[in-house]
Amino acid sequence: MTAPTTRATRIAVARAPGSGRGRSGGPGRGRRGPDASNDRGVLAASDRRRGPVRVSMTGVHLVLFVGLVVAGLGPLLWLAKSAVSTTQDTLSHPFELWPSGIDWANLGTAWNDIHIDQYFLNTVWVAAGSWFFQVFIATTAGYALSVLRPKYAPLLNALVLATLFIPAVVLLVPLYLTVLHPPLIDTSLLNTYWAVWLPAAANAFNILLVKRFFDGLPREVFEAARTDGAGPLRLFWSIVLPMSKPIIGVVSVFAVIAAWKDFLWPLLVLPDPAIQPLSVRLPAVQSQTELDVFLAALAISTLIPVALFLVFQRLFLRGAGLGGAVKG
């Protein structure tokens, strides 16, 4: 098979919007002049240069920034502080920094006595499987609806969109019965991670999100790849996926965080405590655990979502606008 990245494909990529090289222009064509780069706002540029206005705007920005930091990071910082504080300090002095000293033993007790290590691993398995199937279904379905575009694509798109208007609680009983007696299979999926992974994969929001992103990809590249002999599978693997890293990062963050905090569905389909995730086991052990140890367990359970967002924050912020793979 001829590789799709031949001369015709490279020419199509070079002529795509935002590549910097057009058919009749050089690299600088399309750039706006210095006057067009000025942002328009409520205040004119001359007003912004005035001393009182500049001081007032700086004060407003500072207040908004501090408010966002307190509202966004405040609960996480308080949880981190309380995780290594004694129960007495948390109840008597909730906003003081360790009046009785730092109690690092809370983390070890939460990890060993509550078996956070086992439930943490269960949660990783649930989140990893949900992430894989959601990304796989979203990218393949979005590719079929946006790039392949069969004759019945508008009907499929309407059906997928219609599922967003159905409340999740309405589907709870039918979905549970389907997992209990799956079609074409005589074995129940209860107490298996498949009961969590497969329903999570059918996420209409992710499919429409990826489809909307694929709609903005340059069609010239697809036509050039088909001219070079690339089939649908090769086009998807070698052309579409490498251009879709931003939206894959966004879907990955959504999928993992949703699986990490899901409570009701894992509680129904995973009744065995040995395979339950943290979101199900922590409320179950709360009444039998000291407050300081329980807060330490909660702090440990938040590590993966925070670390995941820090790793994918560039892709998440870049793809949040869904402006397409090529800027134009």
C-alpha positions in Angstrom: 0.0 0.0 0.0 1.3 3.4 -0.8 1.8 5.6 2.2 -0.6 8.5 2.4 2.1 11.0 3.3 3.4 11.4 -0.3 3.9 14.6 -2.3 0.2 15.1 -2.9 -0.6 14.9 0.8 2.2 17.3 1.7 0.9 19.8 -0.8 -2.6 19.5 0.6 -1.3 20.1 4.1 0.7 23.1 2.9 -2.3 24.6 1.2 -4.6 24.0 4.2 -5.8 27.1 6.1 -3.3 28.3 8.7 -0.3 26.5 7.3 1.3 29.8 6.4 1.7 29.0 2.6 -1.2 29.7 0.3 -1.6 29.2 -3.4 -0.8 32.8 -4.2 0.7 34.1 -1.1 3.9 33.7 0.9 4.3 32.9 4.5 3.2 36.3 5.7 -0.1 36.3 3.9 -3.1 36.5 6.1 -1.4 38.3 8.9 -3.3 41.3 10.2 -1.7 44.7 10.6 -0.7 46.3 13.9 -3.9 48.3 14.1 -6.1 45.1 13.8 -4.3 43.5 16.7 -5.7 46.0 19.2 -8.4 44.4 21.3 -11.7 46.3 21.6 -13.3 46.6 25.0 -15.3 48.8 27.2 -12.4 51.2 27.8 -10.5 52.8 25.1 -6.7 52.6 24.9 -6.3 56.2 26.0 -8.5 55.6 29.1 -6.4 52.6 30.0 -3.3 54.7 30.1 -4.7 57.1 32.7 -3.4 56.5 36.2 -6.6 56.2 38.2 -8.2 53.9 35.6 -5.1 51.7 35.5 -5.0 51.4 39.3 -8.7 50.6 39.4 -8.4 47.9 36.7 -5.4 46.4 38.5 -7.4 46.3 41.7 -10.4 44.6 40.1 -8.1 42.0 38.4 -6.4 41.3 41.7 -9.7 40.8 43.5 -11.0 38.5 40.8 -7.8 36.5 40.7 -7.8 36.1 44.5 -11.5 35.1 44.5 -10.9 32.5 41.8 -7.9 31.0 43.7 -9.8 30.8 46.9 -12.9 29.3 45.3 -10.9 26.8 43.1 -7.9 25.9 45.3 -9.3 26.6 48.7 -11.2 23.3 49.3 -8.2 21.2 47.9 -5.7 23.1 50.1 -7.9 22.7 53.2 -8.3 18.9 52.4 -4.5 18.6 52.1 -4.0 20.4 55.4 -6.7 18.4 57.2 -5.3 15.1 55.9 -2.2 15.5 58.0 -3.9 17.1 61.0 -5.4 15.5 64.1 -9.2 15.2 64.5 -9.1 17.6 67.4 -7.4 20.3 65.4 -9.8 19.8 62.4 -12.8 20.2 64.7 -11.5 22.9 67.0 -9.3 25.0 64.7 -10.3 24.1 61.1 -8.5 27.0 59.5 -5.3 27.1 61.6 -2.1 25.4 60.3 -1.4 22.4 62.5 -1.7 23.7 66.1 -0.7 20.3 67.4 1.8 19.6 64.7 1.7 17.6 61.5 0.4 14.0 61.8 1.9 12.1 58.8 0.6 8.8 60.3 -2.8 9.6 58.9 -1.7 8.8 55.4 -0.2 5.5 56.3 -3.2 4.5 58.4 -5.6 5.3 55.6 -3.4 3.4 53.1 -3.1 0.3 55.2 -6.1 0.0 57.6 -8.8 1.2 55.2 -7.1 -0.7 52.3 -6.9 2.4 50.2 -4.2 0.6 48.1 -6.7 -2.1 47.0 -9.6 0.3 46.3 -7.2 2.8 44.6 -6.1 0.0 42.2 -9.7 -0.9 41.6 -10.5 2.7 40.7 -7.5 2.8 38.4 -8.8 -0.2 36.5 -12.3 1.3 36.3 -11.0 4.6 35.0 -8.5 3.1 32.6 -11.1 0.8 31.0 -13.7 3.6 30.8 -11.1 5.9 29.2 -10.1 3.4 26.6 -13.6 2.5 25.5 -14.8 6.1 25.6 -11.9 7.3 23.4 -12.3 4.4 21.0 -16.0 4.8 20.5 -15.9 8.6 20.4 -13.2 8.7 17.8 -14.5 5.9 15.6 -18.1 7.1 15.7 -17.0 10.7 15.1 -14.8 9.6 12.2 -17.7 7.7 10.6 -20.2 10.6 11.0 -17.8 13.4 10.0 -15.2 12.0 7.6 -16.8 8.9 6.0 -20.3 10.4 5.9 -22.5 7.6 4.8 -26.0 8.4 3.4 -27.6 7.7 6.7 -25.1 9.8 8.7 -27.7 12.7 9.3 -30.1 10.1 10.8 -27.4 8.6 13.1 -26.4 12.1 14.1 -29.9 13.0 15.0 -30.4 9.7 17.0 -27.1 10.3 18.9 -28.2 13.9 19.7 -31.6 12.8 20.8 -30.1 10.6 23.5 -28.7 13.7 25.3 -32.3 14.7 26.1 -33.1 11.5 27.9 -32.5 11.8 31.7 -29.9 9.3 32.9 -32.1 8.1 35.7 -34.7 6.9 33.2 -32.2 4.6 31.6 -31.0 3.2 34.9 -33.4 0.2 35.2 -33.2 -0.9 31.5 -29.4 -0.6 31.5 -29.2 -2.7 34.7 -31.4 -5.4 33.2 -29.3 -5.4 30.1 -26.1 -5.9 32.2 -27.9 -8.6 34.2 -29.0 -10.5 31.1 -26.9 -9.2 28.2 -28.2 -10.2 24.7 -26.4 -13.0 22.9 -24.5 -13.8 26.1 -25.7 -16.2 28.7 -23.4 -14.8 31.4 -24.3 -11.9 33.6 -21.8 -9.0 33.7 -22.5 -8.1 37.3 -19.3 -8.0 39.5 -17.2 -7.5 36.4 -15.6 -4.3 35.2 -17.3 -4.8 31.8 -20.5 -3.7 33.4 -18.9 -0.3 34.0 -16.8 0.0 30.9 -19.4 -0.8 28.2 -22.1 1.6 29.4 -19.6 4.3 29.9 -18.4 3.9 26.3 -21.8 4.8 24.9 -21.4 8.5 25.6 -23.3 10.7 23.1 -21.7 13.9 24.4 -18.2 12.7 23.6 -19.2 11.4 20.2 -20.7 14.8 19.2 -17.7 16.6 20.7 -15.3 14.6 18.6 -17.5 14.9 15.5 -17.6 18.7 15.9 -13.8 18.7 16.0 -13.4 16.4 13.0 -15.7 18.7 11.0 -13.0 21.4 11.3 -10.2 19.3 9.9 -9.0 20.3 6.4 -10.7 18.1 3.8 -7.8 18.7 1.3 -5.7 16.4 3.4 -8.3 13.6 3.3 -8.7 13.9 -0.5 -4.9 13.9 -1.0 -4.6 10.8 1.2 -7.3 9.0 -0.7 -5.6 9.9 -4.0 -2.4 8.4 -2.6 -4.3 5.1 -2.0 -5.1 5.4 1.7 -8.1 3.4 2.8 -10.5 4.3 5.5 -8.5 2.5 8.2 -5.2 4.0 7.1 -6.8 7.5 6.8 -8.1 7.2 10.3 -4.9 5.9 11.9 -2.3 8.0 10.0 -4.1 11.2 9.2 -7.1 11.9 11.5 -5.7 10.6 14.9 -2.4 12.5 14.7 -4.3 15.7 14.0 -6.8 15.1 16.9 -4.5 15.2 19.9 -6.3 18.2 21.5 -9.8 16.7 21.4 -8.5 13.3 22.5 -6.9 15.0 25.5 -10.2 16.7 26.3 -12.2 13.5 26.1 -9.5 11.7 28.2 -9.9 14.2 31.0 -13.7 14.0 30.9 -13.7 10.2 30.8 -11.2 9.6 33.7 -12.8 12.2 36.0 -16.3 10.9 35.3 -15.2 7.4 36.0 -13.3 8.4 39.1 -16.2 10.2 40.8 -19.1 7.9 39.6 -20.9 6.4 42.6 -24.4 5.1 41.8 -23.7 2.9 38.8 -20.6 1.1 40.3 -22.6 0.6 43.5 -25.3 -1.2 41.5 -23.2 -3.4 39.2 -20.2 -4.1 41.6 -21.8 -5.4 44.8 -18.6 -7.2 45.8 -16.6 -4.9 48.1 -13.3 -6.5 46.9 -13.7 -4.9 43.4 -15.4 -1.7 44.3 -13.7 1.7 43.6 -12.9 4.4 46.0 -16.1 6.4 45.2 -18.2 3.5 46.5 -16.0 2.3 49.4 -15.2 5.6 51.1 -18.8 6.4 52.0 -19.2 2.8 53.2 -16.3 3.0 55.7 -16.9 6.6 56.8 -18.9 5.7 59.9 -16.2 3.3 61.0 -13.2 5.6 60.5 -11.7 8.5 62.5 -12.2 11.8 60.8 -8.5 12.5 60.3 -7.9 9.2 58.7 -11.0 9.5 56.5 -9.8 13.0 55.3 -6.4 11.5 54.5 -8.2 8.8 52.4 -10.1 11.5 50.6 -6.9 13.4 49.9 -5.3 10.3 48.4 -8.3 9.7 46.2 -8.0 13.2 44.6 -4.4 12.7 43.5 -5.1 11.1 40.2 -7.7 13.6 38.8 -5.5 16.5 39.8 -2.4 14.9 38.3 -4.3 14.0 35.1 -5.4 17.6 34.6 -1.9 18.9 35.2 -0.6 16.5 32.5 -3.3 17.2 30.0 -3.9 20.9 30.7 -2.3 22.1 27.5 -4.3 19.8 25.3 -7.5 20.5 27.4 -7.2 24.2 27.1 -6.2 24.1 23.4 -9.1 21.9 22.5 -11.7 23.5 24.7 -12.5 26.0 22.0 -13.1 23.3 19.4 -11.9 25.6 16.7 -10.6 22.7 14.5 -7.2 21.1 14.1 -5.8 23.9 11.9 -6.1 27.5 12.9 -7.4 29.8 10.2 
